[in-house]
Amino acid sequence: MADASPHPLFRFRWLIFSILALAYFFVYFHRLSLSVVADSLVADFNVSAGTMGLLGSIYFYCYAAMQLPAGLLSDSVGPRRTVTGFLVAASIGSILFGMAPNIETAFVGRILVGFGVSMVFIPTMKILSQWYYPHEFASMAGILNAVGGAGVMAATWLLAMMTVAFGWRISFELIGGCTFVIALLVWLIIRDRPQDKGWPAIADLAGKAGAPAAPVQTIPLLAGMRQVVGTVHFWPLALWFFFDCGIFFGFGGLWGGPYLMHVYGLSREAAGAVLSMIAWGMIIGSPLLGLVSDRVFKSRKKPFIGCTAVLVVELGVLYLFPTGLSLPLLYVAFFIFAVCASSIVVIGFTATKELFPVEIAGTSVGTVNLFPFLGGAVYMPMLGKILDAYPRDPSGAYALEGYTTMLLVLLISAVVALGCALTMKETYKG
């Protein structure tokens, strides 16, 4: 995507992307950070798995609630100011979480984190749309999601090591400090559009190259929302996001760590290493699936069906043989899980964007983006309640029967997601 133009815009936009990608790195770090410390939180706060699941899910409720306001604030206040202010809130929440003397304070901290990082993705999309050509946008989104995968790695493997070295409290305080530094970088360096630096718009540069940009019609938010939710083909995508991301966030984002430690007897560091394969699955799978969708299958629906079908098979194997995988197979299983339950969402957002006119692309993506986080908000406490329904062993570990029931629920959910994938509309236009 290198550009031959000497205009400084083409260099500066990479600095903008790097800072926004770093912010998105910490969005994923915060999102999955409870997985490797869940058992420590249960012990320190003396709470049930259901309460722990609610603590994990509160992030997703906050995130989902702010997806539509994110678009409004980006348009009215501006994406730079929006990202800066809310990242400051996230940094305060993370520090408060690390200092929490009780579970109530931990909830307050987690709520601040959820609200804070919810205002990164959509404002970032708006900023990138002003600094990159339309034909570059999908590739930049793929790279951004790969950076999110690096955040997953940090939230699993790196956080596991930090917790062993410093304890979970200091670790979350350090995370909050890093988030605050990023907020400062956003405020000092990011600009909403090239014109804010006295440069021409990217569309004007395209016009100089002989490809003048067509004027974009403005559609009011509520009218756009009505068009989105009134389109029958929107709902298989939305429901697929709910079930698929409920599986991913519920298992990969919270209960996968305790599962590995309680069922397979892995240490925290070893479980974190296995969970880090979720990050590698996103880093490798996101750009790979985009390439396969565009150039091999020339389809959005086929990768959806293929990945969801593989997810059904994998969860079926885990349900039938919950203790039967070797350590190398666990690494493979969590890598495949990430590709089929997380990387595939890049194609989901692309399909959503292609399903509607470009004028309401932001509204359509913002609306569908409610459903992944509603899925996480529902599945985290639901799976925790399933584990609570079975007695723990003397060490405090959850029962194998609880995890087996949990895997059955995940398997059924994957089958429903596959049904949604089969009924999706093909949106690829070549």
Secondary structure, 3 states (H helix, E strand, C coil): CCCCCCCCHHHHHHHHHHHHHHHHHHHHHHHHCCHHHHHHHHHHHCCCHHHHHHHHHHHHHHHHHCHHHHHHHHHHCCHHHHHHHHHHHHHHHHHHHHHCCCHHHHHHHHHHHHHHHCCCHHHHHHHHHHHCCHHHHHHHHHHHHHHHHHHHHHHHHHHHHHHHHHCHHHHHHHHHHHHHHHHHHHHHHCCCCHHHHCCCCHHHHHHHCCCCCCCCCCCCHHHHHHHHHCCCCHHHHHHHHHHHHHHHHHHHHHHHHHHHHHHCCCCHHHHHHHHHHHHHHHHHHHHHHHHHHHHHCCCCHHHHHHHHHHHHHHHHHHHHCCCCCCHHHHHHHHHHHHHHHHHCHHHHHHHHHHHCCHHHHHHHHHHHCHHHHHHHHHHHHHHHHHHHCCCCCCCCCCCHHHHHHHHHHHHHHHHHHHHHHHCCCCCCCC
